[in-house]
């Protein structure tokens, strides 16, 4: 029994000692309060990913758009063609957001401008509505 106890202690004590290792430096001031300093390991890969995220976020803008159709592919294509016939100067685009194809038009800085335009579109597209979207500046 004693041999088993000594064996267990000899096996587990080094494991617990390794598990308690930390990268903290402790300093004590005059009032016996501890201050910890954490050491962060930062790799170039993390810096690259953070820089990429900043670039992605800085090139987007919040706009109001009008969606004239949501459904299957053929209906979306028909809505886009019909819109292009009625409003040839405006651009319509179709995107796929699972499980629907969505036909979206225009991009407005204010909701008020979008509301004014929506009234005209409602004559031809009864289910049209306004939504807010973050789009790339390059798309404008």
C-alpha positions in Angstrom: 0.0 0.0 0.0 2.8 2.4 0.9 4.6 1.7 -2.4 1.4 2.6 -4.4 1.0 5.9 -2.4 4.7 6.8 -3.0 4.2 5.9 -6.7 1.1 8.1 -7.0 2.8 11.0 -5.3 5.9 10.7 -7.4 3.8 10.6 -10.5 1.3 13.5 -9.8 3.4 16.0 -7.9 5.6 16.9 -11.0 2.4 17.2 -13.1 0.9 19.7 -10.7 4.1 21.6 -10.4 4.3 22.0 -14.2 0.6 23.0 -14.3 1.2 25.9 -11.9 3.7 27.6 -14.1 2.5 31.0 -15.3 3.8 33.9 -17.3 3.1 36.5 -14.6 5.5 38.7 -12.7 4.4 39.7 -9.3 5.5 42.9 -7.6 4.6 43.9 -4.1 4.4 47.5 -3.1 4.7 49.1 0.4 1.1 48.2 1.3 1.6 44.5 0.7 -0.7 44.5 -2.3 0.3 42.5 -5.3 0.4 43.8 -8.8 0.6 41.4 -11.7 2.1 42.1 -15.0 1.0 39.8 -17.9 3.3 38.9 -20.7 1.5 38.5 -24.0 3.0 36.5 -26.8 2.0 38.2 -30.1 2.9 36.6 -33.4 3.1 38.3 -36.8 0.2 36.2 -38.0 -2.2 37.7 -35.4 -1.0 41.2 -36.3 -1.6 40.5 -40.0 -5.2 39.3 -39.3 -5.9 42.3 -37.2 -4.7 44.6 -39.9 -6.8 42.8 -42.5 -9.9 43.2 -40.3 -9.2 46.9 -40.0 -9.0 47.3 -43.8 -12.2 45.3 -44.3 -14.1 47.4 -41.7 -12.9 50.7 -42.9 -14.1 50.2 -46.5 -17.7 49.7 -45.6 -20.5 52.1 -45.3 -24.0 51.8 -43.8 -26.8 52.5 -46.4 -30.5 52.0 -46.9 -31.5 49.7 -49.8 -34.7 48.6 -51.3 -35.4 44.9 -51.8 -37.9 44.3 -54.5 -37.9 40.4 -54.5 -36.9 37.5 -52.4 -37.5 33.9 -53.5 -36.3 31.4 -56.1 -33.7 32.2 -58.9 -36.1 32.6 -61.8 -38.4 35.0 -59.9 -35.3 37.1 -58.9 -34.1 37.2 -62.5 -37.5 38.2 -63.7 -37.8 41.0 -61.1 -34.4 42.3 -62.1 -35.3 42.3 -65.8 -38.6 44.0 -65.1 -36.9 46.6 -63.0 -34.3 47.3 -65.7 -37.1 47.8 -68.2 -39.1 50.2 -66.0 -36.0 52.1 -64.5 -33.2 51.7 -67.1 -31.0 54.3 -65.3 -31.0 52.5 -62.0 -29.0 49.4 -61.2 -30.5 46.2 -59.8 -28.4 43.4 -58.4 -29.3 39.8 -57.3 -27.6 38.1 -54.4 -27.9 34.7 -52.8 -28.5 34.5 -49.1 -29.4 30.9 -48.3 -32.1 29.8 -49.2 -33.3 32.8 -51.1 -32.2 34.9 -54.1 -32.7 38.6 -53.3 -33.0 41.4 -55.8 -31.9 44.7 -54.4 -31.8 48.2 -55.9 -30.3 51.6 -55.1 -28.3 52.7 -52.1 -29.4 55.7 -50.0 -27.6 57.6 -47.3 -30.8 58.4 -45.4 -34.0 56.4 -44.7 -36.1 59.4 -45.8 -34.7 59.3 -49.3 -35.3 55.6 -49.5 -38.9 56.1 -48.3 -39.6 58.6 -51.1 -38.2 56.2 -53.8 -40.0 53.2 -52.3 -43.4 54.9 -53.0 -42.6 54.9 -56.7 -41.3 51.3 -56.7 -44.4 50.0 -54.8 -46.5 50.7 -57.9 -44.7 47.9 -59.7 -43.3 45.8 -56.9 -45.9 45.3 -54.2 -43.6 43.4 -51.8 -40.7 46.0 -51.9 -39.3 47.2 -48.6 -36.4 49.1 -47.1 -33.5 47.6 -45.2 -30.2 48.7 -43.8 -27.0 47.1 -45.2 -23.3 47.6 -44.8 -21.7 47.6 -48.3 -18.3 48.1 -49.6 -17.4 51.6 -50.8 -16.2 50.0 -54.0 -19.8 48.9 -54.8 -21.0 52.5 -55.0 
